Amino acid sequence: MTPGLSLLSIVPAALLPLLLLLPQILLSPCRAHSRWKCPPPRSPSTGIKTGPCGSETNDFSLFPNDNGDELITEIYPGPLRVIFEESIHHTGAPFRISLSGDGIDDLDASCVLLDHIPHNDCCRPSLYDESTYTPYVITINIPNVNCERCSLQLANPMTDKIGGDGSPTGIGCTDPFGTCFSVYHSCTRPFRILGNGEAVSRSDYQCERLPGNWPEVWEGDNGVGVDASVPGLYRRESSIWSVVDFTLTAVPGDYAKDAGGICGDEGLKQQYKQSTTLSSNIETTTTVTKASITSTAATISTEESTTTTLVNESTTTTTTSNQSATVTSISGNSITTSTLLPNPTLSQPTPSLDQNSNPIIGQTTMQSSACQYCSCWTCITFALTIFTSMMYLQMYI
């Protein structure tokens, strides 16, 4: 090597971009498994491994809206539809939903609302394409309590990683504070529960027993039934979820019905609707295709195409969207345009279907992705390759 000439002065242009991207490459694949969708999560990460809420544990701060106002969602006791989603497939990894304490996330203050929610093995989501995330839609029961700031906690034990212990005859693993060594977590933003006249405060509420009509056997390895009757003891547990509305098919109807609320059909429309009122001399042309369901793609499409032309004096603006539904109403010289934004929960990866258009468990049409099955080990190997190359250049240049 020429005296006084270092490696960094020879190859910075080639390696610097890779070195700058390395932290993102190393961390991104490690941050993906499951999270809340509705109610919205405190953190967008799907890879929180510290329960119950990662770095946001016991942080019940309110989130400002577009106007900067800090508002809190209010819900009522009784049935509540909720939605969570999975960004990386883990065969048979079940879920658990709990209600936090009032302003506190500590697990000993939480009450489990529904346990042993089976995994949907039909699909393979792609980490870097959120539209492929596998949605889970289910209705839970909120107890009759008064709570100023409560939250829902999601836990997802990785029973696909415990080998024979996760089989129907295996010993399983326990969570929380147990032998499930890999568990992913997510918590919703805080909400207020408005109990009725017989409600007790959340701090005085005694956790009730889990629902008696929830199944105690799910599908395990090779289709063999697996015991799911013991709270907090998990094996590989799967079942069939609808490709139309993403609800669980093998449970009583109460768990699948739209109970309304913020995550019901009407609630979701309100969340994703933006209204803009324009006053001018307006000429408008709108083309709307009615909602359609494509069973082979397991996708609900709100609209194929919407084109709106606005004429304001001498200015003409054309807006086209293939993924949003636009409804325009005209009153005199005023137009109100409401846009229903794409709802990621209304699409999921394409499952393999039989001749009757029913999903085939364990098979799917694979989604292309540069890092679909990426793991942290892959990224570490990549980092070591760069390091070795640098050392090689240092020795021989």
C-alpha positions in Angstrom: 0.0 0.0 0.0 1.3 3.5 -0.8 2.7 5.2 2.4 0.2 7.5 3.9 -2.7 6.1 1.9 -5.3 4.5 4.1 -8.2 2.2 3.3 -10.7 4.9 3.9 -9.0 7.2 1.5 -9.0 4.6 -1.2 -12.6 3.1 -1.1 -14.9 5.5 0.7 -17.0 6.2 -2.4 -17.8 2.5 -2.8 -18.3 1.5 0.8 -19.8 4.6 2.4 -23.3 4.1 1.1 -23.3 0.5 2.3 -22.0 1.5 5.7 -24.7 4.2 6.0 -27.5 1.7 5.1 -26.1 -1.0 7.3 -28.0 0.0 10.5 -31.3 0.0 8.7 -30.5 -3.3 7.0 -29.6 -4.9 10.3 -32.6 -3.6 12.2 -35.5 -3.7 9.8 -35.9 -7.5 9.3 -35.7 -7.9 13.1 -38.7 -5.6 13.6 -41.5 -7.5 12.1 -44.1 -10.0 13.4 -47.5 -8.7 14.7 -49.1 -5.5 15.9 -52.5 -3.9 16.5 -54.3 -2.3 13.6 -57.5 -1.1 15.2 -57.6 0.4 17.8 -54.3 1.9 16.5 -51.1 0.8 18.1 -48.8 3.1 20.2 -45.9 1.9 18.1 -45.9 1.0 14.4 -43.3 -1.7 15.1 -44.4 -5.3 14.6 -41.3 -6.6 16.4 -41.6 -5.6 20.0 -40.1 -8.4 22.1 -40.3 -6.7 25.5 -43.7 -7.1 27.1 -46.2 -5.8 27.3 -45.6 -2.7 25.2 -41.8 -2.4 24.7 -40.4 1.1 25.2 -44.0 2.5 25.4 -44.9 0.4 28.5 -46.8 2.6 31.0 -46.8 5.5 28.5 -50.4 6.5 28.3 -49.8 9.8 26.5 -52.5 11.0 24.1 -51.8 11.3 20.4 -52.7 14.7 18.8 -54.9 14.8 15.8 -54.2 16.8 12.6 -55.4 19.9 14.4 -53.0 19.4 17.3 -55.8 18.5 19.7 -55.2 15.6 22.1 -58.4 13.5 22.0 -59.1 10.2 23.6 -61.4 7.5 22.1 -64.3 6.5 24.2 -65.7 3.0 24.2 -68.4 1.2 26.1 -68.7 -2.2 27.9 -69.8 -5.1 25.8 -68.8 -6.5 22.4 -66.0 -4.6 20.6 -64.6 -5.6 17.2 -60.8 -5.3 17.1 -58.2 -5.9 14.3 -54.5 -7.0 14.5 -52.1 -8.0 11.8 -49.1 -10.2 11.1 -46.1 -9.1 9.0 -44.1 -12.3 9.1 -45.7 -15.8 9.1 -45.1 -18.1 12.0 -46.9 -21.3 11.7 -49.2 -22.1 14.6 -48.1 -19.1 16.7 -51.3 -18.1 18.7 -52.3 -14.8 20.2 -53.6 -13.4 23.5 -55.6 -10.2 24.2 -55.5 -8.5 27.6 -57.0 -5.3 29.1 -54.5 -3.1 30.9 -55.0 -1.4 34.2 -56.0 2.3 34.4 -52.9 4.1 33.3 -50.7 1.1 34.0 -49.4 -1.7 31.7 -48.0 -4.0 34.4 -49.0 -7.6 33.6 -50.1 -8.3 37.1 -52.6 -5.4 36.7 -53.9 -6.7 33.3 -56.9 -9.0 32.7 -56.9 -11.5 29.9 -60.0 -11.1 27.7 -59.3 -13.8 25.2 -56.6 -16.5 25.1 -55.5 -19.1 22.6 -56.5 -17.2 19.5 -55.4 -19.5 16.7 -53.0 -18.6 13.9 -54.0 -18.3 10.3 -51.6 -20.5 8.4 -53.0 -19.8 5.0 -50.8 -16.8 4.0 -47.3 -15.5 3.8 -47.1 -11.8 4.2 -44.2 -9.7 2.9 -42.4 -7.6 5.5 -41.9 -4.6 3.3 -45.3 -4.5 1.8 -47.9 -3.7 4.5 -50.8 -4.4 2.1 -49.8 -8.1 2.3 -49.9 -8.2 6.1 -52.4 -10.9 7.3 -55.3 -9.3 9.1 -57.2 -10.9 12.0 -60.7 -9.5 12.8 -62.4 -10.7 16.0 -65.0 -9.4 18.5 -64.0 -9.4 22.2 -66.0 -8.4 25.3 -65.1 -5.2 27.3 -66.0 -5.5 31.0 -68.3 -3.1 32.7 -65.7 -0.8 34.2 -64.9 2.9 34.3 -61.4 3.5 33.1 -59.9 6.8 32.3 -57.0 5.5 30.3 -57.0 1.8 29.4 -55.3 -0.1 26.6 -55.4 -3.5 24.9 -52.3 -5.7 25.0 -51.5 -8.2 22.3 -49.1 -11.1 22.9 -47.9 -13.5 20.2 -45.8 -16.5 21.5 -43.6 -18.0 18.8 -44.5 -21.6 19.2 -43.0 -22.4 15.8 -39.6 -22.0 17.5 -40.0 -24.6 20.3 -39.6 -27.7 18.2 -41.3 -30.9 19.5 -42.6 -29.1 22.6 -45.1 -27.3 20.4 -46.5 -30.5 18.9 -49.9 -31.8 20.0 -48.2 -34.2 22.4 -45.5 -31.7 23.5 -45.3 -29.9 26.8 -45.7 -26.5 25.2 -44.4 -23.3 26.6 -45.8 -20.7 29.0 -46.3 -17.0 28.9 -46.1 -14.5 30.5 -43.1 -15.0 32.8 -42.6 -18.5 31.5 -40.8 -20.7 29.0 -41.9 -19.1 25.7 -38.5 -17.5 24.9 -39.7 -15.6 21.9 -42.9 -13.5 22.3 -44.0 -10.4 20.3 -46.1 -7.7 21.8 -48.2 -4.7 20.8 -50.4 -2.2 22.8 -53.1 0.1 21.6 -53.2 3.8 22.2 -55.1 4.7 25.4 -58.9 4.8 25.3 -61.6 5.7 27.9 -64.2 3.1 29.0 -67.5 4.6 30.0 -69.2 2.0 32.2 -72.9 2.0 33.0 -74.6 2.6 36.3 -73.4 -0.8 37.7 -69.8 -0.3 36.6 -66.8 -0.4 39.0 -63.6 1.4 38.7 -60.9 -0.5 36.7 -58.7 -0.6 39.8 -61.5 -2.4 41.8 -62.4 -4.8 39.0 -61.6 -8.4 39.5 -60.6 -10.3 36.4 -63.3 -12.7 35.3 -62.9 -16.2 33.9 -62.3 -16.6 30.2 -65.4 -17.1 28.0 -66.8 -20.6 28.4 -67.9 -20.9 24.7 -64.4 -20.4 23.3 -63.0 -23.6 21.7 -60.4 -25.6 23.7 -59.0 -27.6 20.8 -57.4 -26.2 17.7 -55.6 -27.7 14.7 -52.0 -28.7 15.5 -49.1 -30.2 13.5 -50.3 -32.3 10.5 -53.9 -31.5 11.3 -53.9 -33.3 14.6 -56.0 -31.6 17.3 -54.0 -29.8 20.0 -55.2 -29.0 23.5 -55.7 -25.2 24.1 -57.7 -25.4 27.3 -55.0 -24.1 29.7 -54.6 -20.3 29.9 -51.0 -19.2 29.2 -49.8 -22.7 28.0 -49.2 -22.6 24.2 -48.4 -25.1 21.4 -48.8 -24.7 17.7 -52.5 -23.7 17.3 -54.1 -22.9 14.0 -57.6 -22.6 12.4 -59.3 -21.3 9.3 -60.0 -17.5 9.0 -62.4 -16.1 6.4 -60.8 -14.8 3.2 -63.7 -12.3 2.9 -64.0 -10.5 6.2 -60.9 -12.1 8.0 -62.9 -13.4 10.9 -62.4 -16.8 12.6 -64.8 -19.4 11.1 -64.7 -22.1 13.8 -66.2 -20.1 16.7 -69.7 -19.0 17.8 -71.0 -16.1 15.7 -70.6 -13.6 18.5 -66.9 -13.6 17.9 -67.3 -12.8 14.2 -70.1 -10.4 14.1 -69.6 -6.7 13.5 -70.2 -5.2 16.9 -69.7 -1.7 15.7 -67.5 0.7 17.6 -64.3 2.3 16.3 -63.2 -0.9 14.5 -66.6 -1.8 13.0 -67.4 -1.1 9.4 -68.8 2.3 10.1 -66.1 3.2 12.6 -63.4 2.3 10.0 -65.1 4.5 7.4 -65.0 7.4 9.8 -61.3 6.9 10.6 -60.2 6.8 7.0 -62.5 9.5 5.6 -61.1 12.9 4.9 -63.5 15.7 4.0 -62.6 18.8 2.0 -65.0 21.5 1.1 -64.2 23.7 -1.9 -66.1 26.8 -2.9 -65.8 27.9 -6.5 -67.5 27.6 -9.9 -67.2 23.8 -10.3 -67.7 21.3 -13.1 -67.2 17.7 -11.8 -67.1 14.3 -13.4 -67.0 11.3 -11.2 -66.8 7.6 -12.1 -67.3 5.1 -9.3 -67.3 1.3 -9.5 -69.3 -0.4 -6.8 -67.6 -2.4 -4.1 -66.6 -5.8 -5.4 -65.1 -8.9 -3.8 -62.6 -11.0 -5.8 -62.5 -14.4 -4.1 -59.5 -15.7 -6.0 -57.4 -12.9 -4.7 -59.0 -12.7 -1.3 -59.3 -8.9 -1.7 -62.1 -6.5 -1.2 -61.7 -3.6 -3.6 -63.6 -0.4 -2.8 -63.2 1.2 -6.2 -61.4 0.6 -9.4 -61.0 4.2 -10.5 -62.2 7.6 -9.6 -61.6 10.7 -11.7 -62.6 14.2 -10.5 -62.2 17.3 -12.6 -62.3 20.7 -10.8 -62.6 23.9 -12.7 -61.8 27.1 -10.7 -61.8 30.2 -13.0 -59.1 29.3 -15.5 -57.5 26.4 -13.5 -58.2 22.8 -14.2 -57.0 20.0 -11.8 -57.5 16.3 -12.4 -57.1 13.7 -9.6 -57.1 10.0 -10.2 -56.9 7.2 -7.6 -57.0 3.5 -8.1 -57.1 2.6 -4.4 -59.4 5.2 -2.8 -63.2 5.8 -3.0 -64.2 9.4 -3.6 -67.8 10.6 -3.2 -68.7 14.0 -4.4 -71.8 16.1 -3.5 -72.6 19.4 -5.0 -74.8 22.2 -3.5 -74.9 25.4 -5.4 -71.3 26.6 -5.8 -70.0 24.4 -3.0 -68.6 20.9 -3.4 -67.8 18.5 -0.7 -65.4 15.7 -1.5 -65.1 12.8 0.9 -62.3 10.3 0.3 -62.2 6.8 1.8 -58.5 6.0 2.0 -57.2 2.5 1.4 -57.7 0.3 4.4 -54.9 -2.2 4.7 -57.1 -4.5 6.8 -59.3 -5.1 3.7 -56.6 -7.1 1.8 -54.3 -10.0 2.5 -51.9 -12.3 0.7 -53.5 -14.6 -1.8 -54.1 -18.0 -0.4 -54.2 -21.2 -2.5 -57.8 -22.2 -3.2 -59.4 -25.5 -4.0 -61.9 -26.0 -6.9 -64.7 -24.7 -4.7 -62.7 -21.5 -3.9 -62.0 -22.5 -0.3 -58.6 -21.8 1.2 -56.1 -24.7 1.5 -54.5 -24.5 4.8 -50.7 -24.3 4.7 -50.5 -23.4 1.0 -50.4 -20.0 -0.6 -49.5 -18.1 -3.7 -46.1 -16.7 -2.7 -45.5 -13.0 -2.7 -42.2 -11.8 -4.1 -40.0 -9.9 -1.8 -36.2 -9.3 -1.7 -36.3 -10.1 2.0 -39.4 -12.1 2.5 -37.8 -14.7 4.6 -35.0 -12.5 5.9 -33.8 -13.0 9.4 -31.3 -11.2 11.6 -28.7 -13.8 10.8 -28.9 -13.0 7.2 -28.2 -9.3 7.9 -25.4 -10.2 10.3 -23.8 -12.4 7.6 -24.0 -9.4 5.2 -22.3 -7.2 7.8 -19.5 -9.7 8.3 -19.0 -9.9 4.5 -18.5 -6.2 4.3 -16.1 -6.3 7.3 -14.1 -9.1 5.8 -13.9 -7.3 2.5 -12.6 -4.2 4.2 -9.9 -6.2 6.0 -8.9 -7.9 2.7 -8.5 -4.6 1.0 -6.5 -3.2 4.0 -4.0 -6.2 3.7 -3.5 -6.3 0.0 -4.0 -2.8 -1.4 
